[in-house]
Amino acid sequence: MNKVNPDLIKKYTSRKKDLKLLPRYFDIFEFKNGLTEGKFHTQVDTGKKFKISATRVYQLMARVEYELENLS
């Protein structure tokens, strides 16, 4: 299982309002990383919940991580 860097999670929680992404991206990021339920989920589990492929989950996660890393 690939888990996101804990520093990235901290940055996400503190700078979420600065991200210019669709609400669905936030929902998927939070669900996959256990921010909503306190339990980490796999790409497959996340894909099933949101009715998208595991590959699409990966793409959305990569986009959120990219945006977080490039916040000024």
Legacy VTK file of the C-alpha trace (Angstrom):
# vtk DataFile Version 3.0
C-alpha trace
ASCII
DATASET POLYDATA
POINTS 72 float
0.000 0.000 0.000
1.269 3.429 -0.896
0.590 5.930 1.809
0.969 9.636 1.327
3.792 11.438 3.078
2.557 12.580 6.543
3.904 16.068 5.843
1.688 16.199 2.749
-1.349 15.264 4.871
-0.518 18.066 7.321
-0.146 20.514 4.455
-3.451 19.319 3.004
-5.357 19.837 6.245
-3.897 23.292 6.795
-4.018 24.556 3.185
-7.059 22.757 1.741
-8.874 26.042 1.179
-6.016 27.257 -1.057
-6.337 24.351 -3.496
-8.260 24.991 -6.710
-9.711 21.530 -7.271
-13.154 20.011 -7.673
-14.852 18.904 -4.436
-14.769 15.302 -5.667
-10.951 15.377 -5.630
-11.058 16.356 -1.962
-13.566 13.600 -1.156
-11.457 10.944 -2.851
-8.190 12.164 -1.288
-9.724 12.263 2.182
-11.385 8.843 1.857
-8.293 7.090 0.477
-6.000 8.537 3.147
-8.364 7.871 6.031
-9.117 11.483 6.860
-12.881 10.854 6.913
-13.106 7.461 8.625
-9.691 7.115 10.226
-8.895 4.082 8.060
-6.602 4.029 5.019
-8.248 2.575 1.872
-6.695 1.000 -1.207
-7.115 2.397 -4.698
-9.485 -0.469 -5.503
-11.658 0.188 -2.423
-11.711 3.898 -3.172
-12.587 3.256 -6.802
-15.498 1.023 -5.829
-16.884 3.609 -3.414
-16.713 6.437 -5.956
-17.547 4.233 -8.977
-14.301 4.948 -10.808
-11.346 2.769 -11.778
-8.336 2.277 -9.544
-6.270 3.928 -12.270
-8.450 7.025 -12.106
-8.037 7.102 -8.320
-4.282 7.087 -8.862
-4.557 9.966 -11.347
-6.683 12.060 -8.991
-4.371 11.379 -6.068
-1.378 12.395 -8.171
-3.119 15.638 -9.102
-3.876 16.536 -5.471
-0.302 15.702 -4.446
1.065 17.811 -7.309
-1.106 20.769 -6.327
-0.053 20.454 -2.678
3.624 20.302 -3.527
3.338 23.409 -5.718
1.498 25.660 -3.282
3.507 28.777 -2.621
LINES 1 73
72 0 1 2 3 4 5 6 7 8 9 10 11 12 13 14 15 16 17 18 19 20 21 22 23 24 25 26 27 28 29 30 31 32 33 34 35 36 37 38 39 40 41 42 43 44 45 46 47 48 49 50 51 52 53 54 55 56 57 58 59 60 61 62 63 64 65 66 67 68 69 70 71
